Amino acid sequence: MQGQRIGYVRVSTLAQNPERHLEQVPVDRVYMDTAPGKDTTRPALAALLTCVREGDTAVVHRMDRLARNLDDLWRLVQSLTQRGVRITFLKAHLTCTGGGHADGAAHAVGHGRLRGVRAGVAAGTAVRGHDAGHAARAEEGAGS
């Protein structure tokens, strides 16, 4: 069943360019949120989740545009694929489908890549925390 291609864009600030997220990607409709990734209440995402139907493909620029952590990402991907909706992450060249579909192998590959996202998020958080610790100690030293 061939459905619609529905784009989802999330930018953190109005200063970011939302057009580059789905540049030259044919979609039937686009939903856009302007909100930090940590915000789980995103009206456009809620609208997308309500409107997609079996056979549709949700198109997202990068995984971190859909969710900020692996648990939320995995929950959203599972929710969509269980309803027969494919989800394509353009930057990762990845399309996730339900495990029961003929191309369910992409779903398995997606799971491996999603686990890699957790490692990347954890490493990025650790580096930011490490850098913040250095900055705090430097500031303390400057005041002595």
Helices and strands as residue ranges (DSSP letters): E 5-11, G 18-22, E 29-34, H 43-51, E 57-60, H 63-66, H 70-82, E 86-89, E 94-96, H 104-142
